[in-house]
Amino acid sequence: MGSRRLAAAALAAVALFVTAQAVAQTGALTTRQSEALATYERALGEFKAVLAERRKQIDAKQPLPNLPGQALYLARVAVISSYKDLTDAMPSRIGRPNKFEIPPAYFDADIEPLIDEYGKLFDIMEAPPAGAQNSPTPFKDVVDLAVAIARAKGLAPVHAEAAGRISLGLFFAETNGKQNVRNGRSNTYMGSFQTGPSEDRNGRRKWDAIKGEIAGLDPELSARDDKEEARARGTDYRFNHWTNVRDGLMNAHADLFREIPGIVKTLPDPVDQMKLFELIQIVPTPTRSALKSGDLLSYRVSSPAIMKHLRNNSIFAFGQADRARTSASFREILAAMWLFNRKFERAMAKYAEIKPR
C-alpha cells in the first residue's frame, strides 16, 4: 500500500506540474479551481497506481485481496467525481466526447486507455469458476426465458417480446453480457444475473410454481429446462447460465412483467424501459411504489438509505453537486443513469440480431 501511495503521489505531482505550466500561460486560478485541479490530479494518480498494482499482482500470479475490484471501483469513482468538480469550477476543461458515452463534463477522453485497462482487470478477476456451465446461446436464452415467463403471466405477444428485450438489457447491465461471472466487489452476488443464494432459491421456487404452465405454452423450452436442471443438480445453480437467468428473472422481475403494457406507454424509449427494470434490481421497494403511484416519472424518493443505494450503483455518484442530492424524482433518476446507456445500447443491438421474426 505504501509503494502505491508513493507512486500515486509522484504521478500526481508530475501531472499537476505540467497542468500548472499550461495554466500559467492563461492566467491565475482561483482557490476553488486550484483545489479542484489538485484533487483531480491526486485521484488520477491513485487510479493509475491501483491499476498498476493489480496488474502486477495478476501477472505475477500473486494472491489477490478479498474483493479485489473494490479498490479499483472506488478509485474510478474518485476520478470521475473529481473531474466533474473540476469542470464545475473550470468549464473550459470540458473536452471532447469519449467512446464510453460518459458526459464530457464527467470524463476526460484522454484517459480512455485507463478505463480499458480497468475493464480488462475486471474480466480477469471475475472470470467464471472452474466447472461453470456455459450456454452456447447465452443471449437467446435470456430472451426465450423472459418471453416464456411473460406469456405465462398473460402478456400479449408484443409485450412478451418487450419483456425479452428488457431482460437482455438486464443481462448487459449486470455483467456486460458475460455468463457465469463472479463478482470482484462482492462475495454474495454471482452468475449471469448476479443473484445471492437466497434470491436464487426464491426464484427457483417461483419457477417451480409456473413450470407446468410454461410446459403447456412452450414444450421445447420446458424440455431444455429439464436438461439444464439435470445438468446443474448438485452444483451452485448460479453458475449454470440458464438456471441463473431463469431464477434471477423469477425472483425480481417476473411479477412486474404484467406492468409492461403501462410501462411502455409511459416510457416509449426502450432504453428507459431497461433502466426502470434495472432500478427494480437496485431499489425494488420505491420502484414498485412509483409504478403503483399513477405518476411514475414524478414520484420522488428522499430516503437517505435509498439515495445511498443509488449512489452505490453509479447514480448521483459523481461530483459534489450530485452526491449532495437528498431527493430525486424518477424522471431525474432515469436521466442520471447515463453510465448504463452504452450497456443498454449494446443489448438493443444484440436483440436486433436474435429478435424473433
C-alpha positions as CSV (number, residue, x, y, z in Angstrom):
1,M,0.0,0.0,0.0
2,G,2.9,2.4,0.8
3,S,4.5,1.9,-2.6
4,R,1.2,2.5,-4.3
5,R,0.7,5.8,-2.4
6,L,4.2,6.9,-3.3
7,A,3.6,6.1,-6.9
8,A,0.3,7.9,-6.9
9,A,1.9,10.9,-5.3
10,A,4.7,11.0,-7.9
11,L,2.2,10.7,-10.8
12,A,0.0,13.4,-9.4
13,A,3.0,15.8,-8.8
14,V,4.2,15.4,-12.4
15,A,0.7,15.8,-13.8
16,L,0.0,18.8,-11.6
17,F,3.3,20.5,-12.6
18,V,2.5,20.0,-16.3
19,T,-1.0,21.3,-15.9
20,A,0.1,24.2,-13.8
21,Q,2.6,25.2,-16.5
22,A,-0.1,25.3,-19.1
23,V,-2.5,27.2,-16.8
24,A,0.2,29.8,-16.0
25,Q,0.0,30.9,-19.6
26,T,-3.7,31.6,-19.4
27,G,-4.0,33.3,-16.1
28,A,-4.1,32.5,-12.4
29,L,-6.6,30.1,-10.9
30,T,-9.0,30.8,-8.1
31,T,-8.7,29.0,-4.9
32,R,-11.6,26.8,-5.8
33,Q,-10.1,26.0,-9.2
34,S,-6.7,25.2,-7.7
35,E,-8.2,22.9,-5.1
36,A,-10.3,21.1,-7.7
37,L,-7.4,20.6,-10.0
38,A,-5.2,19.3,-7.2
39,T,-7.9,16.9,-6.1
40,Y,-8.4,15.6,-9.6
41,E,-4.7,15.0,-10.2
42,R,-4.4,13.1,-6.9
43,A,-7.4,10.9,-7.8
44,L,-5.9,10.3,-11.3
45,G,-2.6,9.3,-9.8
46,E,-4.2,7.0,-7.3
47,F,-6.3,5.4,-10.1
48,K,-3.2,4.8,-12.2
49,A,-1.3,3.3,-9.2
50,V,-4.1,0.9,-8.2
51,L,-4.4,-0.3,-11.8
52,A,-0.7,-0.9,-12.0
53,E,-0.6,-2.7,-8.6
54,R,-3.5,-5.0,-9.5
55,R,-2.0,-5.7,-13.0
56,K,1.4,-6.5,-11.4
57,Q,-0.3,-8.9,-8.9
58,I,-2.2,-10.7,-11.6
59,D,0.7,-11.0,-14.0
60,A,2.9,-12.4,-11.1
61,K,0.1,-14.8,-10.1
62,Q,0.2,-13.3,-6.6
63,P,-2.8,-13.8,-4.2
64,L,-5.3,-11.0,-4.6
65,P,-7.0,-9.3,-1.6
66,N,-10.6,-10.0,-0.7
67,L,-12.9,-8.1,-3.0
68,P,-10.1,-7.3,-5.4
69,G,-12.2,-5.0,-7.5
70,Q,-13.4,-2.7,-4.8
71,A,-10.3,-0.5,-4.7
72,L,-10.3,-0.2,-8.4
73,Y,-14.0,0.8,-8.4
74,L,-13.6,3.4,-5.7
75,A,-10.6,4.9,-7.5
76,R,-12.6,5.1,-10.7
77,V,-15.4,6.8,-8.9
78,A,-13.0,9.3,-7.4
79,V,-11.5,10.1,-10.8
80,I,-14.9,10.7,-12.4
81,S,-16.2,12.6,-9.3
82,S,-13.2,14.9,-9.0
83,Y,-13.2,15.6,-12.8
84,K,-16.9,16.7,-12.5
85,D,-15.9,19.0,-9.6
86,L,-13.1,20.3,-11.8
87,T,-15.3,21.1,-14.8
88,D,-17.8,22.7,-12.5
89,A,-15.1,25.0,-11.3
90,M,-13.4,25.3,-14.7
91,P,-16.0,24.7,-17.5
92,S,-13.2,25.2,-20.1
93,R,-11.9,21.8,-19.0
94,I,-14.9,20.1,-20.6
95,G,-13.4,18.3,-23.6
96,R,-14.4,16.1,-26.5
97,P,-16.8,13.2,-26.4
98,N,-15.5,9.8,-25.4
99,K,-16.1,6.3,-26.6
100,F,-17.8,5.3,-23.3
101,E,-20.5,7.9,-23.9
102,I,-19.9,9.4,-20.5
103,P,-20.9,13.0,-20.5
104,P,-17.7,15.1,-21.2
105,A,-18.3,17.1,-18.0
106,Y,-17.6,14.0,-16.0
107,F,-14.8,12.4,-18.0
108,D,-11.6,13.4,-19.8
109,A,-11.4,11.4,-23.1
110,D,-7.6,11.3,-22.8
111,I,-7.8,8.7,-20.0
112,E,-9.9,6.2,-22.1
113,P,-7.0,3.7,-22.0
114,L,-7.2,3.6,-18.2
115,I,-10.8,2.6,-18.4
116,D,-9.9,-0.1,-21.0
117,E,-7.4,-1.5,-18.5
118,Y,-9.9,-1.3,-15.7
119,G,-12.3,-3.5,-17.8
120,K,-9.6,-6.0,-18.6
121,L,-8.6,-6.4,-15.0
122,F,-12.3,-7.0,-14.0
123,D,-12.6,-9.6,-16.8
124,I,-9.7,-11.5,-15.1
125,M,-10.9,-11.0,-11.5
126,E,-14.5,-12.0,-12.3
127,A,-13.7,-15.0,-14.6
128,P,-16.2,-17.9,-14.2
129,P,-15.1,-20.6,-11.7
130,A,-13.9,-24.0,-12.9
131,G,-17.0,-26.1,-13.7
132,A,-19.2,-23.2,-14.6
133,Q,-21.9,-24.4,-17.0
134,N,-21.9,-22.1,-20.1
135,S,-24.5,-21.9,-22.8
136,P,-23.7,-21.8,-26.5
137,T,-26.7,-19.3,-26.9
138,P,-26.5,-17.1,-23.8
139,F,-28.3,-14.1,-25.3
140,K,-31.1,-16.1,-26.9
141,D,-31.6,-18.0,-23.6
142,V,-32.3,-14.7,-21.8
143,V,-34.8,-13.6,-24.4
144,D,-36.5,-17.0,-24.6
145,L,-36.9,-17.4,-20.9
146,A,-38.2,-13.9,-20.4
147,V,-40.7,-14.3,-23.3
148,A,-42.0,-17.6,-21.9
149,I,-42.4,-16.2,-18.4
150,A,-44.2,-13.1,-19.7
151,R,-46.6,-15.3,-21.7
152,A,-47.2,-17.4,-18.6
153,K,-48.1,-14.1,-16.8
154,G,-50.7,-13.4,-19.5
155,L,-48.9,-10.8,-21.7
156,A,-49.8,-10.4,-25.3
157,P,-47.0,-11.3,-27.8
158,V,-45.9,-7.8,-28.4
159,H,-45.5,-7.2,-24.7
160,A,-43.8,-10.6,-24.1
161,E,-41.3,-9.5,-26.7
162,A,-40.7,-6.3,-24.8
163,A,-40.0,-8.4,-21.7
164,G,-37.4,-10.3,-23.7
165,R,-35.7,-7.1,-24.8
166,I,-35.8,-5.6,-21.4
167,S,-34.3,-8.8,-19.8
168,L,-31.5,-8.8,-22.3
169,G,-30.7,-5.3,-21.1
170,L,-30.6,-6.5,-17.5
171,F,-28.0,-9.2,-18.6
172,F,-25.8,-6.4,-20.0
173,A,-26.4,-4.2,-17.0
174,E,-25.4,-6.9,-14.5
175,T,-22.4,-8.5,-16.3
176,N,-21.9,-6.7,-19.6
177,G,-23.4,-9.7,-21.3
178,K,-20.9,-12.2,-19.8
179,Q,-22.2,-15.5,-18.5
180,N,-21.4,-17.2,-15.2
181,V,-19.1,-14.5,-13.9
182,R,-18.1,-13.9,-10.3
183,N,-18.1,-10.5,-8.7
184,G,-14.9,-8.5,-7.9
185,R,-16.8,-6.4,-5.4
186,S,-19.0,-8.9,-3.6
187,N,-18.7,-12.4,-2.2
188,T,-22.5,-12.7,-2.3
189,Y,-23.8,-11.9,-5.8
190,M,-22.7,-14.2,-8.6
191,G,-23.6,-15.6,-12.0
192,S,-25.1,-14.2,-15.2
193,F,-27.8,-12.2,-13.3
194,Q,-25.7,-11.6,-10.2
195,T,-28.0,-13.1,-7.6
196,G,-27.4,-14.0,-4.0
197,P,-28.1,-17.5,-2.6
198,S,-31.5,-16.5,-1.1
199,E,-32.6,-14.7,-4.3
200,D,-31.6,-17.8,-6.4
201,R,-33.6,-20.1,-4.1
202,N,-36.6,-17.8,-4.2
203,G,-36.5,-17.6,-8.0
204,R,-36.3,-21.3,-8.3
205,R,-39.3,-21.7,-6.0
206,K,-41.3,-19.3,-8.1
207,W,-40.3,-21.1,-11.3
208,D,-41.5,-24.4,-10.0
209,A,-44.9,-22.8,-9.4
210,I,-45.3,-21.9,-13.1
211,K,-43.3,-24.7,-14.7
212,G,-46.5,-26.6,-15.6
213,E,-47.9,-23.6,-17.4
214,I,-44.6,-23.0,-19.2
215,A,-44.6,-26.6,-20.4
216,G,-48.0,-26.1,-21.9
217,L,-47.1,-22.9,-23.7
218,D,-43.6,-23.9,-24.9
219,P,-42.8,-27.6,-24.6
220,E,-39.4,-27.2,-26.3
221,L,-38.3,-24.6,-23.8
222,S,-39.6,-26.8,-20.9
223,A,-37.5,-29.7,-22.3
224,R,-34.4,-27.5,-22.4
225,D,-35.1,-26.5,-18.8
226,D,-35.3,-30.2,-17.7
227,K,-31.9,-30.8,-19.3
228,E,-30.3,-27.8,-17.6
229,E,-31.9,-28.8,-14.2
230,A,-30.3,-32.2,-14.5
231,R,-27.0,-30.6,-15.5
232,A,-26.9,-28.2,-12.6
233,R,-28.1,-30.6,-9.9
234,G,-25.6,-30.8,-7.1
235,T,-23.9,-27.6,-8.1
236,D,-24.4,-23.9,-7.4
237,Y,-27.3,-23.1,-9.7
238,R,-25.9,-19.6,-10.1
239,F,-23.1,-20.9,-12.3
240,N,-25.4,-22.5,-14.8
241,H,-26.3,-19.7,-17.2
242,W,-29.8,-21.0,-17.9
243,T,-30.8,-21.6,-14.3
244,N,-29.3,-18.4,-13.0
245,V,-31.1,-16.3,-15.7
246,R,-34.3,-18.1,-15.1
247,D,-34.2,-17.8,-11.3
248,G,-33.0,-14.2,-11.4
249,L,-35.9,-13.2,-13.6
250,M,-38.4,-15.1,-11.5
251,N,-37.0,-13.6,-8.2
252,A,-37.1,-9.9,-9.0
253,H,-38.8,-9.2,-12.3
254,A,-41.4,-11.7,-13.4
255,D,-44.2,-10.3,-11.2
256,L,-43.7,-6.9,-12.8
257,F,-43.9,-8.2,-16.3
258,R,-47.6,-7.6,-16.0
259,E,-46.9,-3.9,-15.8
260,I,-45.1,-3.8,-19.1
261,P,-48.1,-2.5,-21.2
262,G,-48.4,0.5,-18.9
263,I,-44.6,1.0,-18.7
264,V,-44.1,1.1,-22.5
265,K,-46.8,3.8,-22.7
266,T,-45.2,5.9,-20.1
267,L,-41.6,5.2,-21.2
268,P,-41.7,4.7,-25.0
269,D,-37.8,4.7,-25.2
270,P,-36.7,1.0,-24.9
271,V,-33.5,2.1,-23.0
272,D,-35.6,3.9,-20.4
273,Q,-37.7,0.7,-20.0
274,M,-34.4,-1.2,-19.3
275,K,-33.4,1.4,-16.8
276,L,-36.6,1.1,-14.9
277,F,-36.2,-2.7,-14.6
278,E,-32.6,-2.2,-13.5
279,L,-34.0,0.0,-10.8
280,I,-36.1,-2.8,-9.6
281,Q,-32.9,-4.7,-9.1
282,I,-31.2,-1.8,-7.3
283,V,-34.1,-0.2,-5.3
284,P,-37.0,-2.5,-5.6
285,T,-39.4,-1.1,-3.0
286,P,-39.5,2.6,-4.2
287,T,-39.6,1.4,-7.8
288,R,-42.6,-0.7,-7.1
289,S,-44.2,2.2,-5.2
290,A,-43.5,4.5,-8.1
291,L,-45.2,2.1,-10.6
292,K,-48.3,2.0,-8.3
293,S,-48.4,5.7,-7.8
294,G,-50.1,6.6,-11.1
295,D,-47.4,9.2,-11.9
296,L,-44.2,7.2,-12.3
297,L,-41.9,9.9,-13.5
298,S,-42.9,12.5,-10.9
299,Y,-42.7,10.0,-8.0
300,R,-40.0,11.2,-5.6
301,V,-37.6,9.4,-3.3
302,S,-36.0,11.1,-0.3
303,S,-34.9,8.3,2.0
304,P,-31.2,8.6,2.8
305,A,-30.9,4.8,2.5
306,I,-32.4,4.8,-1.0
307,M,-30.2,7.7,-2.1
308,K,-27.2,5.8,-0.8
309,H,-28.2,2.7,-2.7
310,L,-28.5,4.8,-5.9
311,R,-25.0,6.3,-5.4
312,N,-23.6,2.9,-4.7
313,N,-24.8,1.9,-8.2
314,S,-23.4,4.8,-10.1
315,I,-26.5,7.0,-9.9
316,F,-25.8,10.5,-8.4
317,A,-22.4,9.1,-7.5
318,F,-20.1,11.6,-9.2
319,G,-19.1,15.0,-8.0
320,Q,-20.1,17.1,-5.0
321,A,-23.2,18.5,-6.6
322,D,-24.7,15.1,-7.5
323,R,-23.7,13.5,-4.2
324,A,-25.3,16.4,-2.2
325,R,-28.7,15.5,-3.5
326,T,-31.1,14.5,-0.8
327,S,-34.0,13.5,-3.1
328,A,-34.9,12.8,-6.7
329,S,-37.8,12.1,-9.0
330,F,-37.8,9.0,-11.1
331,R,-37.5,11.3,-14.1
332,E,-34.3,12.6,-12.7
333,I,-33.1,9.2,-11.7
334,L,-33.5,7.8,-15.2
335,A,-31.7,10.7,-16.6
336,A,-28.8,10.2,-14.1
337,M,-28.4,6.6,-15.3
338,W,-26.1,7.6,-18.1
339,L,-23.5,5.1,-17.2
340,F,-25.9,2.4,-18.2
341,N,-26.6,3.9,-21.7
342,R,-23.8,2.1,-23.5
343,K,-24.7,-1.2,-22.0
344,F,-28.3,-0.9,-23.0
345,E,-27.5,0.2,-26.5
346,R,-25.3,-3.0,-26.8
347,A,-28.3,-5.0,-25.6
348,M,-30.5,-3.4,-28.2
349,A,-28.1,-4.2,-30.9
350,K,-27.8,-7.8,-29.8
351,Y,-31.6,-8.1,-29.5
352,A,-31.9,-6.9,-33.1
353,E,-29.7,-9.9,-34.1
354,I,-31.7,-12.5,-32.4
355,K,-35.2,-10.9,-32.4
356,P,-37.9,-13.5,-33.4
357,R,-39.0,-13.0,-37.0
